[in-house]
Amino acid sequence: MQKRIDEIQSKYREWCHLLPQLEEDIRRWKHAVALIRDIDNFYTHEYQACHQAIEDGAELDLSTKGEYSIMSEDALWNALGEFHQLAWLYLRSSVDALDRYTQEDL
């Protein structure tokens, strides 16, 4: 019995250590959502006009700090796809964590 109590106490201690990090992860996730919404809005409503202006000769500085340029259509498309994959992963993981019973238990 003592071994089991010690085991669960250790897990609880680890949980207490992880909780602030998990709460910070939620704040970071919400920030990421805000970023991706703005990126999606640009991609949906503004990208084509910007792309056309560049093709028509508009001189714009498209240099970056090492990441792909947002005027590379694949950069934004891939970012949106990666976000959606991650969002589904978070959702599925959360549902699994909330489900107390699996089909095998029923």
C-alpha positions in Angstrom: 0.0 0.0 0.0 2.8 2.4 0.9 4.4 1.8 -2.5 1.2 2.8 -4.3 0.7 5.9 -2.2 4.3 7.0 -2.9 3.8 6.3 -6.6 0.7 8.5 -6.8 2.2 11.2 -4.6 5.1 11.4 -7.0 2.7 11.6 -9.9 0.7 14.4 -8.1 4.0 16.3 -7.5 4.8 16.0 -11.2 1.3 17.2 -12.0 1.7 20.2 -9.7 4.9 21.1 -11.5 3.3 20.7 -15.0 0.1 22.7 -14.3 1.7 26.2 -14.7 3.3 25.1 -17.9 0.1 23.7 -19.2 -1.7 27.0 -18.4 1.0 28.9 -20.2 0.5 26.5 -23.2 -3.1 27.6 -23.3 -2.1 31.3 -23.4 0.4 30.5 -26.2 -2.2 28.5 -28.1 -4.7 31.4 -27.9 -2.0 33.7 -29.2 -1.3 31.3 -32.1 -5.0 31.2 -32.9 -5.0 35.0 -33.1 -2.0 35.0 -35.4 -3.4 32.3 -37.7 -6.7 34.1 -38.0 -5.0 37.2 -39.2 -2.8 35.2 -41.6 -6.0 33.4 -42.9 -7.8 36.7 -43.3 -4.8 38.1 -45.3 -4.6 34.9 -47.4 -8.4 34.9 -48.1 -9.0 38.6 -48.8 -5.7 40.3 -49.6 -3.1 37.9 -51.0 -4.3 37.8 -54.6 -4.3 41.7 -54.9 -0.8 41.8 -53.4 0.4 39.0 -55.6 -1.1 40.7 -58.7 0.5 44.0 -57.8 3.9 42.3 -57.5 3.4 40.7 -60.9 2.4 44.0 -62.3 5.7 45.5 -61.2 5.1 46.9 -57.7 8.5 47.3 -56.0 8.1 45.8 -52.5 10.7 44.6 -50.1 10.0 40.9 -49.6 13.1 40.1 -47.6 12.6 38.1 -44.4 14.6 37.2 -41.3 15.1 33.6 -42.5 11.5 32.4 -42.8 9.7 32.0 -46.1 8.1 35.1 -47.6 4.4 35.3 -47.1 4.1 36.1 -50.8 5.2 32.5 -51.4 1.7 31.0 -51.6 2.9 27.7 -50.2 4.2 29.4 -47.0 0.8 30.6 -46.0 -1.0 27.5 -47.2 1.3 25.3 -45.3 1.0 27.4 -42.1 -2.8 27.1 -42.3 -2.6 23.4 -42.9 -0.2 22.9 -40.0 -2.4 24.9 -37.8 -5.5 22.8 -38.7 -3.6 19.5 -38.1 -2.4 20.8 -34.7 -5.9 22.0 -33.8 -7.4 18.6 -34.6 -4.7 16.9 -32.6 -5.4 19.1 -29.6 -9.1 18.5 -29.9 -8.8 14.7 -30.2 -6.3 14.6 -27.3 -8.7 16.7 -25.2 -11.7 14.5 -26.0 -9.7 11.4 -25.2 -8.6 12.9 -21.9 -12.2 13.8 -21.0 -13.6 10.4 -22.1 -13.5 8.3 -19.0 -14.7 5.2 -20.8 -13.6 3.6 -24.0 -15.8 1.3 -26.1 -14.0 -1.6 -24.5 -15.3 -0.5 -21.1 -18.9 -0.4 -22.2 
